[in-house]
Amino acid sequence: MQELIKKNKENIVAHRLNFRHTFGRELTAFMHPLLGFDVIAFDDYLKTPDGQSTNDFITEKYGEAACEMIHALL
């Protein structure tokens, strides 16, 4: 459990500035110390259109680098 918490903290440190710059919101709003990145809450924030995957929406609107950052957080 400690390793998981450590990994999630490292993800926050590694991606927080780029996340805020890209998505206009603090990464910590979507991170739980134990559960990690909350992709459902993030999808709600993005207002991903029905029938479109979050992955496709992020790539289309924010670019491939943004999509790779989200994958790194998962």
PDB file of N, CA, C and O in Angstrom:
ATOM      1  N   MET A   1       0.819  -1.190   0.000  1.00  0.00           N
ATOM      2  CA  MET A   1       0.000   0.000   0.000  1.00  0.00           C
ATOM      3  C   MET A   1       0.866   1.259   0.000  1.00  0.00           C
ATOM      4  O   MET A   1       0.551   2.231  -0.687  1.00  0.00           O
ATOM      5  N   GLN A   2       1.940   1.244   0.757  1.00  0.00           N
ATOM      6  CA  GLN A   2       2.842   2.394   0.814  1.00  0.00           C
ATOM      7  C   GLN A   2       3.467   2.685  -0.550  1.00  0.00           C
ATOM      8  O   GLN A   2       3.660   3.844  -0.917  1.00  0.00           O
ATOM      9  N   GLU A   3       3.778   1.635  -1.290  1.00  0.00           N
ATOM     10  CA  GLU A   3       4.365   1.815  -2.624  1.00  0.00           C
ATOM     11  C   GLU A   3       3.381   2.494  -3.576  1.00  0.00           C
ATOM     12  O   GLU A   3       3.771   3.326  -4.395  1.00  0.00           O
ATOM     13  N   LEU A   4       2.124   2.137  -3.462  1.00  0.00           N
ATOM     14  CA  LEU A   4       1.085   2.734  -4.301  1.00  0.00           C
ATOM     15  C   LEU A   4       0.920   4.216  -3.974  1.00  0.00           C
ATOM     16  O   LEU A   4       0.814   5.043  -4.880  1.00  0.00           O
ATOM     17  N   ILE A   5       0.899   4.548  -2.708  1.00  0.00           N
ATOM     18  CA  ILE A   5       0.802   5.948  -2.289  1.00  0.00           C
ATOM     19  C   ILE A   5       2.020   6.721  -2.777  1.00  0.00           C
ATOM     20  O   ILE A   5       1.896   7.850  -3.252  1.00  0.00           O
ATOM     21  N   LYS A   6       3.188   6.116  -2.659  1.00  0.00           N
ATOM     22  CA  LYS A   6       4.423   6.759  -3.118  1.00  0.00           C
ATOM     23  C   LYS A   6       4.369   7.007  -4.628  1.00  0.00           C
ATOM     24  O   LYS A   6       4.740   8.085  -5.092  1.00  0.00           O
ATOM     25  N   LYS A   7       3.911   6.021  -5.388  1.00  0.00           N
ATOM     26  CA  LYS A   7       3.801   6.167  -6.846  1.00  0.00           C
ATOM     27  C   LYS A   7       2.838   7.292  -7.210  1.00  0.00           C
ATOM     28  O   LYS A   7       3.124   8.080  -8.111  1.00  0.00           O
ATOM     29  N   ASN A   8       1.707   7.377  -6.525  1.00  0.00           N
ATOM     30  CA  ASN A   8       0.735   8.424  -6.808  1.00  0.00           C
ATOM     31  C   ASN A   8       1.290   9.807  -6.480  1.00  0.00           C
ATOM     32  O   ASN A   8       1.045  10.760  -7.220  1.00  0.00           O
ATOM     33  N   LYS A   9       2.028   9.927  -5.388  1.00  0.00           N
ATOM     34  CA  LYS A   9       2.669  11.205  -5.047  1.00  0.00           C
ATOM     35  C   LYS A   9       3.707  11.584  -6.097  1.00  0.00           C
ATOM     36  O   LYS A   9       3.806  12.750  -6.479  1.00  0.00           O
ATOM     37  N   GLU A  10       4.471  10.616  -6.559  1.00  0.00           N
ATOM     38  CA  GLU A  10       5.460  10.876  -7.603  1.00  0.00           C
ATOM     39  C   GLU A  10       4.790  11.333  -8.897  1.00  0.00           C
ATOM     40  O   GLU A  10       5.307  12.215  -9.583  1.00  0.00           O
ATOM     41  N   ASN A  11       3.650  10.742  -9.233  1.00  0.00           N
ATOM     42  CA  ASN A  11       2.902  11.160 -10.414  1.00  0.00           C
ATOM     43  C   ASN A  11       2.440  12.604 -10.298  1.00  0.00           C
ATOM     44  O   ASN A  11       2.489  13.355 -11.272  1.00  0.00           O
ATOM     45  N   ILE A  12       1.993  12.991  -9.115  1.00  0.00           N
ATOM     46  CA  ILE A  12       1.557  14.372  -8.914  1.00  0.00           C
ATOM     47  C   ILE A  12       2.723  15.321  -9.134  1.00  0.00           C
ATOM     48  O   ILE A  12       2.591  16.313  -9.850  1.00  0.00           O
ATOM     49  N   VAL A  13       3.850  15.028  -8.531  1.00  0.00           N
ATOM     50  CA  VAL A  13       5.029  15.889  -8.671  1.00  0.00           C
ATOM     51  C   VAL A  13       5.481  15.957 -10.127  1.00  0.00           C
ATOM     52  O   VAL A  13       5.817  17.030 -10.630  1.00  0.00           O
ATOM     53  N   ALA A  14       5.487  14.831 -10.788  1.00  0.00           N
ATOM     54  CA  ALA A  14       5.999  14.764 -12.156  1.00  0.00           C
ATOM     55  C   ALA A  14       5.094  15.474 -13.171  1.00  0.00           C
ATOM     56  O   ALA A  14       5.582  16.006 -14.168  1.00  0.00           O
ATOM     57  N   HIS A  15       3.789  15.485 -12.921  1.00  0.00           N
ATOM     58  CA  HIS A  15       2.865  15.951 -13.951  1.00  0.00           C
ATOM     59  C   HIS A  15       2.027  17.174 -13.580  1.00  0.00           C
ATOM     60  O   HIS A  15       1.263  17.664 -14.411  1.00  0.00           O
ATOM     61  N   ARG A  16       2.153  17.674 -12.357  1.00  0.00           N
ATOM     62  CA  ARG A  16       1.235  18.715 -11.902  1.00  0.00           C
ATOM     63  C   ARG A  16       1.290  19.997 -12.716  1.00  0.00           C
ATOM     64  O   ARG A  16       0.241  20.559 -13.030  1.00  0.00           O
ATOM     65  N   LEU A  17       2.464  20.473 -13.063  1.00  0.00           N
ATOM     66  CA  LEU A  17       2.574  21.724 -13.808  1.00  0.00           C
ATOM     67  C   LEU A  17       2.052  21.577 -15.232  1.00  0.00           C
ATOM     68  O   LEU A  17       1.297  22.423 -15.710  1.00  0.00           O
ATOM     69  N   ASN A  18       2.444  20.528 -15.893  1.00  0.00           N
ATOM     70  CA  ASN A  18       1.987  20.292 -17.256  1.00  0.00           C
ATOM     71  C   ASN A  18       0.478  20.055 -17.296  1.00  0.00           C
ATOM     72  O   ASN A  18      -0.204  20.516 -18.211  1.00  0.00           O
ATOM     73  N   PHE A  19      -0.036  19.338 -16.305  1.00  0.00           N
ATOM     74  CA  PHE A  19      -1.476  19.069 -16.238  1.00  0.00           C
ATOM     75  C   PHE A  19      -2.246  20.377 -16.108  1.00  0.00           C
ATOM     76  O   PHE A  19      -3.213  20.603 -16.835  1.00  0.00           O
ATOM     77  N   ARG A  20      -1.825  21.236 -15.190  1.00  0.00           N
ATOM     78  CA  ARG A  20      -2.498  22.527 -14.982  1.00  0.00           C
ATOM     79  C   ARG A  20      -2.416  23.386 -16.242  1.00  0.00           C
ATOM     80  O   ARG A  20      -3.398  24.020 -16.629  1.00  0.00           O
ATOM     81  N   HIS A  21      -1.264  23.405 -16.870  1.00  0.00           N
ATOM     82  CA  HIS A  21      -1.086  24.188 -18.095  1.00  0.00           C
ATOM     83  C   HIS A  21      -1.977  23.663 -19.218  1.00  0.00           C
ATOM     84  O   HIS A  21      -2.558  24.446 -19.970  1.00  0.00           O
ATOM     85  N   THR A  22      -2.083  22.358 -19.330  1.00  0.00           N
ATOM     86  CA  THR A  22      -2.842  21.738 -20.418  1.00  0.00           C
ATOM     87  C   THR A  22      -4.349  21.788 -20.185  1.00  0.00           C
ATOM     88  O   THR A  22      -5.108  22.140 -21.088  1.00  0.00           O
ATOM     89  N   PHE A  23      -4.781  21.437 -18.976  1.00  0.00           N
ATOM     90  CA  PHE A  23      -6.208  21.258 -18.717  1.00  0.00           C
ATOM     91  C   PHE A  23      -6.846  22.366 -17.874  1.00  0.00           C
ATOM     92  O   PHE A  23      -8.064  22.387 -17.696  1.00  0.00           O
ATOM     93  N   GLY A  24      -6.029  23.282 -17.356  1.00  0.00           N
ATOM     94  CA  GLY A  24      -6.573  24.405 -16.604  1.00  0.00           C
ATOM     95  C   GLY A  24      -7.132  24.056 -15.242  1.00  0.00           C
ATOM     96  O   GLY A  24      -7.981  24.777 -14.717  1.00  0.00           O
ATOM     97  N   ARG A  25      -6.680  22.987 -14.675  1.00  0.00           N
ATOM     98  CA  ARG A  25      -7.160  22.529 -13.367  1.00  0.00           C
ATOM     99  C   ARG A  25      -6.016  21.822 -12.663  1.00  0.00           C
ATOM    100  O   ARG A  25      -5.138  21.246 -13.307  1.00  0.00           O
ATOM    101  N   GLU A  26      -6.031  21.869 -11.345  1.00  0.00           N
ATOM    102  CA  GLU A  26      -4.991  21.197 -10.569  1.00  0.00           C
ATOM    103  C   GLU A  26      -5.147  19.681 -10.664  1.00  0.00           C
ATOM    104  O   GLU A  26      -6.256  19.156 -10.568  1.00  0.00           O
ATOM    105  N   LEU A  27      -4.052  19.001 -10.851  1.00  0.00           N
ATOM    106  CA  LEU A  27      -4.055  17.535 -10.917  1.00  0.00           C
ATOM    107  C   LEU A  27      -4.591  16.935  -9.626  1.00  0.00           C
ATOM    108  O   LEU A  27      -5.253  15.898  -9.653  1.00  0.00           O
ATOM    109  N   THR A  28      -4.316  17.567  -8.511  1.00  0.00           N
ATOM    110  CA  THR A  28      -4.754  17.026  -7.225  1.00  0.00           C
ATOM    111  C   THR A  28      -6.279  16.930  -7.120  1.00  0.00           C
ATOM    112  O   THR A  28      -6.789  16.195  -6.273  1.00  0.00           O
ATOM    113  N   ALA A  29      -7.009  17.654  -7.959  1.00  0.00           N
ATOM    114  CA  ALA A  29      -8.475  17.554  -7.963  1.00  0.00           C
ATOM    115  C   ALA A  29      -8.934  16.179  -8.447  1.00  0.00           C
ATOM    116  O   ALA A  29     -10.069  15.774  -8.197  1.00  0.00           O
ATOM    117  N   PHE A  30      -8.050  15.467  -9.138  1.00  0.00           N
ATOM    118  CA  PHE A  30      -8.414  14.174  -9.723  1.00  0.00           C
ATOM    119  C   PHE A  30      -7.564  13.020  -9.190  1.00  0.00           C
ATOM    120  O   PHE A  30      -7.670  11.897  -9.683  1.00  0.00           O
ATOM    121  N   MET A  31      -6.729  13.284  -8.196  1.00  0.00           N
ATOM    122  CA  MET A  31      -5.861  12.250  -7.648  1.00  0.00           C
ATOM    123  C   MET A  31      -6.279  11.892  -6.233  1.00  0.00           C
ATOM    124  O   MET A  31      -6.562  12.765  -5.413  1.00  0.00           O
ATOM    125  N   HIS A  32      -6.311  10.619  -5.964  1.00  0.00           N
ATOM    126  CA  HIS A  32      -6.554  10.097  -4.627  1.00  0.00           C
ATOM    127  C   HIS A  32      -5.246   9.431  -4.192  1.00  0.00           C
ATOM    128  O   HIS A  32      -4.629   8.719  -4.985  1.00  0.00           O
ATOM    129  N   PRO A  33      -4.818   9.649  -2.952  1.00  0.00           N
ATOM    130  CA  PRO A  33      -3.529   9.089  -2.522  1.00  0.00           C
ATOM    131  C   PRO A  33      -3.404   7.582  -2.715  1.00  0.00           C
ATOM    132  O   PRO A  33      -2.324   7.085  -3.034  1.00  0.00           O
ATOM    133  N   LEU A  34      -4.489   6.862  -2.526  1.00  0.00           N
ATOM    134  CA  LEU A  34      -4.428   5.405  -2.632  1.00  0.00           C
ATOM    135  C   LEU A  34      -4.966   4.902  -3.971  1.00  0.00           C
ATOM    136  O   LEU A  34      -4.394   3.985  -4.560  1.00  0.00           O
ATOM    137  N   LEU A  35      -6.044   5.483  -4.449  1.00  0.00           N
ATOM    138  CA  LEU A  35      -6.696   4.995  -5.666  1.00  0.00           C
ATOM    139  C   LEU A  35      -6.090   5.552  -6.950  1.00  0.00           C
ATOM    140  O   LEU A  35      -6.294   4.993  -8.028  1.00  0.00           O
ATOM    141  N   GLY A  36      -5.358   6.634  -6.841  1.00  0.00           N
ATOM    142  CA  GLY A  36      -4.713   7.213  -8.015  1.00  0.00           C
ATOM    143  C   GLY A  36      -5.618   8.151  -8.797  1.00  0.00           C
ATOM    144  O   GLY A  36      -6.495   8.802  -8.229  1.00  0.00           O
ATOM    145  N   PHE A  37      -5.400   8.214 -10.097  1.00  0.00           N
ATOM    146  CA  PHE A  37      -6.098   9.150 -10.968  1.00  0.00           C
ATOM    147  C   PHE A  37      -7.542   8.718 -11.178  1.00  0.00           C
ATOM    148  O   PHE A  37      -7.810   7.573 -11.543  1.00  0.00           O
ATOM    149  N   ASP A  38      -8.472   9.644 -10.943  1.00  0.00           N
ATOM    150  CA  ASP A  38      -9.902   9.370 -11.097  1.00  0.00           C
ATOM    151  C   ASP A  38     -10.339   9.765 -12.496  1.00  0.00           C
ATOM    152  O   ASP A  38     -10.739  10.905 -12.733  1.00  0.00           O
ATOM    153  N   VAL A  39     -10.263   8.827 -13.413  1.00  0.00           N
ATOM    154  CA  VAL A  39     -10.567   9.101 -14.818  1.00  0.00           C
ATOM    155  C   VAL A  39     -12.048   9.423 -15.015  1.00  0.00           C
ATOM    156  O   VAL A  39     -12.387  10.147 -15.951  1.00  0.00           O
ATOM    157  N   ILE A  40     -12.930   8.915 -14.177  1.00  0.00           N
ATOM    158  CA  ILE A  40     -14.357   9.206 -14.297  1.00  0.00           C
ATOM    159  C   ILE A  40     -14.615  10.679 -13.959  1.00  0.00           C
ATOM    160  O   ILE A  40     -15.314  11.371 -14.699  1.00  0.00           O
ATOM    161  N   ALA A  41     -14.061  11.150 -12.863  1.00  0.00           N
ATOM    162  CA  ALA A  41     -14.215  12.559 -12.495  1.00  0.00           C
ATOM    163  C   ALA A  41     -13.583  13.469 -13.556  1.00  0.00           C
ATOM    164  O   ALA A  41     -14.121  14.528 -13.878  1.00  0.00           O
ATOM    165  N   PHE A  42     -12.442  13.044 -14.089  1.00  0.00           N
ATOM    166  CA  PHE A  42     -11.779  13.823 -15.128  1.00  0.00           C
ATOM    167  C   PHE A  42     -12.622  13.869 -16.399  1.00  0.00           C
ATOM    168  O   PHE A  42     -12.726  14.916 -17.038  1.00  0.00           O
ATOM    169  N   ASP A  43     -13.213  12.757 -16.764  1.00  0.00           N
ATOM    170  CA  ASP A  43     -14.099  12.694 -17.924  1.00  0.00           C
ATOM    171  C   ASP A  43     -15.287  13.631 -17.738  1.00  0.00           C
ATOM    172  O   ASP A  43     -15.689  14.318 -18.678  1.00  0.00           O
ATOM    173  N   ASP A  44     -15.847  13.663 -16.539  1.00  0.00           N
ATOM    174  CA  ASP A  44     -16.952  14.584 -16.247  1.00  0.00           C
ATOM    175  C   ASP A  44     -16.496  16.031 -16.384  1.00  0.00           C
ATOM    176  O   ASP A  44     -17.219  16.856 -16.941  1.00  0.00           O
ATOM    177  N   TYR A  45     -15.301  16.348 -15.881  1.00  0.00           N
ATOM    178  CA  TYR A  45     -14.749  17.701 -15.993  1.00  0.00           C
ATOM    179  C   TYR A  45     -14.578  18.104 -17.457  1.00  0.00           C
ATOM    180  O   TYR A  45     -14.894  19.231 -17.838  1.00  0.00           O
ATOM    181  N   LEU A  46     -14.080  17.183 -18.266  1.00  0.00           N
ATOM    182  CA  LEU A  46     -13.861  17.484 -19.679  1.00  0.00           C
ATOM    183  C   LEU A  46     -15.159  17.619 -20.465  1.00  0.00           C
ATOM    184  O   LEU A  46     -15.197  18.249 -21.521  1.00  0.00           O
ATOM    185  N   LYS A  47     -16.226  17.016 -19.932  1.00  0.00           N
ATOM    186  CA  LYS A  47     -17.504  16.965 -20.643  1.00  0.00           C
ATOM    187  C   LYS A  47     -17.344  16.261 -21.998  1.00  0.00           C
ATOM    188  O   LYS A  47     -17.761  16.757 -23.044  1.00  0.00           O
ATOM    189  N   THR A  48     -16.722  15.088 -21.923  1.00  0.00           N
ATOM    190  CA  THR A  48     -16.539  14.271 -23.115  1.00  0.00           C
ATOM    191  C   THR A  48     -17.899  13.951 -23.716  1.00  0.00           C
ATOM    192  O   THR A  48     -18.787  13.473 -23.011  1.00  0.00           O
ATOM    193  N   PRO A  49     -18.076  14.209 -25.017  1.00  0.00           N
ATOM    194  CA  PRO A  49     -19.381  13.932 -25.646  1.00  0.00           C
ATOM    195  C   PRO A  49     -19.755  12.455 -25.561  1.00  0.00           C
ATOM    196  O   PRO A  49     -18.896  11.575 -25.617  1.00  0.00           O
ATOM    197  N   ASP A  50     -21.054  12.207 -25.425  1.00  0.00           N
ATOM    198  CA  ASP A  50     -21.551  10.826 -25.416  1.00  0.00           C
ATOM    199  C   ASP A  50     -21.146  10.133 -26.704  1.00  0.00           C
ATOM    200  O   ASP A  50     -21.210  10.718 -27.786  1.00  0.00           O
ATOM    201  N   GLY A  51     -20.736   8.903 -26.579  1.00  0.00           N
ATOM    202  CA  GLY A  51     -20.359   8.110 -27.739  1.00  0.00           C
ATOM    203  C   GLY A  51     -18.905   8.277 -28.157  1.00  0.00           C
ATOM    204  O   GLY A  51     -18.448   7.592 -29.072  1.00  0.00           O
ATOM    205  N   GLN A  52     -18.172   9.172 -27.507  1.00  0.00           N
ATOM    206  CA  GLN A  52     -16.754   9.366 -27.832  1.00  0.00           C
ATOM    207  C   GLN A  52     -15.920   8.948 -26.631  1.00  0.00           C
ATOM    208  O   GLN A  52     -16.261   9.260 -25.490  1.00  0.00           O
ATOM    209  N   SER A  53     -14.845   8.252 -26.888  1.00  0.00           N
ATOM    210  CA  SER A  53     -13.985   7.834 -25.786  1.00  0.00           C
ATOM    211  C   SER A  53     -13.217   9.031 -25.233  1.00  0.00           C
ATOM    212  O   SER A  53     -12.922   9.988 -25.949  1.00  0.00           O
ATOM    213  N   THR A  54     -12.907   8.954 -23.963  1.00  0.00           N
ATOM    214  CA  THR A  54     -12.110  10.011 -23.342  1.00  0.00           C
ATOM    215  C   THR A  54     -10.763  10.122 -24.038  1.00  0.00           C
ATOM    216  O   THR A  54     -10.267  11.225 -24.265  1.00  0.00           O
ATOM    217  N   ASN A  55     -10.175   8.995 -24.374  1.00  0.00           N
ATOM    218  CA  ASN A  55      -8.895   8.966 -25.069  1.00  0.00           C
ATOM    219  C   ASN A  55      -8.967   9.740 -26.391  1.00  0.00           C
ATOM    220  O   ASN A  55      -8.114  10.583 -26.666  1.00  0.00           O
ATOM    221  N   ASP A  56      -9.970   9.456 -27.190  1.00  0.00           N
ATOM    222  CA  ASP A  56     -10.114  10.144 -28.478  1.00  0.00           C
ATOM    223  C   ASP A  56     -10.387  11.633 -28.291  1.00  0.00           C
ATOM    224  O   ASP A  56      -9.861  12.462 -29.034  1.00  0.00           O
ATOM    225  N   PHE A  57     -11.204  11.972 -27.304  1.00  0.00           N
ATOM    226  CA  PHE A  57     -11.533  13.369 -27.052  1.00  0.00           C
ATOM    227  C   PHE A  57     -10.293  14.162 -26.641  1.00  0.00           C
ATOM    228  O   PHE A  57     -10.057  15.260 -27.145  1.00  0.00           O
ATOM    229  N   ILE A  58      -9.503  13.602 -25.726  1.00  0.00           N
ATOM    230  CA  ILE A  58      -8.277  14.287 -25.282  1.00  0.00           C
ATOM    231  C   ILE A  58      -7.319  14.463 -26.448  1.00  0.00           C
ATOM    232  O   ILE A  58      -6.753  15.542 -26.629  1.00  0.00           O
ATOM    233  N   THR A  59      -7.133  13.422 -27.235  1.00  0.00           N
ATOM    234  CA  THR A  59      -6.225  13.506 -28.378  1.00  0.00           C
ATOM    235  C   THR A  59      -6.687  14.570 -29.362  1.00  0.00           C
ATOM    236  O   THR A  59      -5.879  15.356 -29.857  1.00  0.00           O
ATOM    237  N   GLU A  60      -7.975  14.597 -29.644  1.00  0.00           N
ATOM    238  CA  GLU A  60      -8.534  15.552 -30.596  1.00  0.00           C
ATOM    239  C   GLU A  60      -8.434  16.991 -30.099  1.00  0.00           C
ATOM    240  O   GLU A  60      -8.073  17.891 -30.857  1.00  0.00           O
ATOM    241  N   LYS A  61      -8.756  17.205 -28.818  1.00  0.00           N
ATOM    242  CA  LYS A  61      -8.821  18.570 -28.285  1.00  0.00           C
ATOM    243  C   LYS A  61      -7.484  19.093 -27.747  1.00  0.00           C
ATOM    244  O   LYS A  61      -7.181  20.279 -27.877  1.00  0.00           O
ATOM    245  N   TYR A  62      -6.689  18.206 -27.145  1.00  0.00           N
ATOM    246  CA  TYR A  62      -5.469  18.645 -26.458  1.00  0.00           C
ATOM    247  C   TYR A  62      -4.183  18.106 -27.067  1.00  0.00           C
ATOM    248  O   TYR A  62      -3.100  18.601 -26.756  1.00  0.00           O
ATOM    249  N   GLY A  63      -4.282  17.111 -27.920  1.00  0.00           N
ATOM    250  CA  GLY A  63      -3.104  16.572 -28.581  1.00  0.00           C
ATOM    251  C   GLY A  63      -2.609  15.269 -27.980  1.00  0.00           C
ATOM    252  O   GLY A  63      -3.016  14.860 -26.893  1.00  0.00           O
ATOM    253  N   GLU A  64      -1.726  14.640 -28.718  1.00  0.00           N
ATOM    254  CA  GLU A  64      -1.184  13.328 -28.337  1.00  0.00           C
ATOM    255  C   GLU A  64      -0.385  13.394 -27.040  1.00  0.00           C
ATOM    256  O   GLU A  64      -0.443  12.462 -26.238  1.00  0.00           O
ATOM    257  N   ALA A  65       0.356  14.469 -26.819  1.00  0.00           N
ATOM    258  CA  ALA A  65       1.161  14.576 -25.589  1.00  0.00           C
ATOM    259  C   ALA A  65       0.272  14.595 -24.352  1.00  0.00           C
ATOM    260  O   ALA A  65       0.621  14.011 -23.326  1.00  0.00           O
ATOM    261  N   ALA A  66      -0.861  15.256 -24.444  1.00  0.00           N
ATOM    262  CA  ALA A  66      -1.803  15.288 -23.321  1.00  0.00           C
ATOM    263  C   ALA A  66      -2.353  13.894 -23.051  1.00  0.00           C
ATOM    264  O   ALA A  66      -2.495  13.484 -21.899  1.00  0.00           O
ATOM    265  N   CYS A  67      -2.655  13.185 -24.099  1.00  0.00           N
ATOM    266  CA  CYS A  67      -3.157  11.828 -23.963  1.00  0.00           C
ATOM    267  C   CYS A  67      -2.095  10.923 -23.320  1.00  0.00           C
ATOM    268  O   CYS A  67      -2.424  10.098 -22.467  1.00  0.00           O
ATOM    269  N   GLU A  68      -0.863  11.068 -23.711  1.00  0.00           N
ATOM    270  CA  GLU A  68       0.221  10.287 -23.117  1.00  0.00           C
ATOM    271  C   GLU A  68       0.387  10.604 -21.638  1.00  0.00           C
ATOM    272  O   GLU A  68       0.685   9.712 -20.844  1.00  0.00           O
ATOM    273  N   MET A  69       0.195  11.869 -21.257  1.00  0.00           N
ATOM    274  CA  MET A  69       0.297  12.251 -19.848  1.00  0.00           C
ATOM    275  C   MET A  69      -0.793  11.541 -19.042  1.00  0.00           C
ATOM    276  O   MET A  69      -0.521  11.024 -17.959  1.00  0.00           O
ATOM    277  N   ILE A  70      -2.012  11.511 -19.555  1.00  0.00           N
ATOM    278  CA  ILE A  70      -3.094  10.834 -18.846  1.00  0.00           C
ATOM    279  C   ILE A  70      -2.799   9.341 -18.719  1.00  0.00           C
ATOM    280  O   ILE A  70      -3.049   8.750 -17.668  1.00  0.00           O
ATOM    281  N   HIS A  71      -2.278   8.736 -19.762  1.00  0.00           N
ATOM    282  CA  HIS A  71      -1.913   7.310 -19.698  1.00  0.00           C
ATOM    283  C   HIS A  71      -0.845   7.074 -18.629  1.00  0.00           C
ATOM    284  O   HIS A  71      -0.872   6.051 -17.944  1.00  0.00           O
ATOM    285  N   ALA A  72       0.080   8.000 -18.482  1.00  0.00           N
ATOM    286  CA  ALA A  72       1.124   7.872 -17.467  1.00  0.00           C
ATOM    287  C   ALA A  72       0.552   7.958 -16.052  1.00  0.00           C
ATOM    288  O   ALA A  72       1.110   7.396 -15.110  1.00  0.00           O
ATOM    289  N   LEU A  73      -0.565   8.666 -15.916  1.00  0.00           N
ATOM    290  CA  LEU A  73      -1.191   8.811 -14.604  1.00  0.00           C
ATOM    291  C   LEU A  73      -2.023   7.604 -14.206  1.00  0.00           C
ATOM    292  O   LEU A  73      -2.329   7.418 -13.028  1.00  0.00           O
ATOM    293  N   LEU A  74      -2.386   6.794 -15.171  1.00  0.00           N
ATOM    294  CA  LEU A  74      -3.245   5.626 -14.890  1.00  0.00           C
ATOM    295  C   LEU A  74      -2.456   4.455 -14.353  1.00  0.00           C
ATOM    296  O   LEU A  74      -3.029   3.403 -14.069  1.00  0.00           O
TER     297      LEU A  74
END
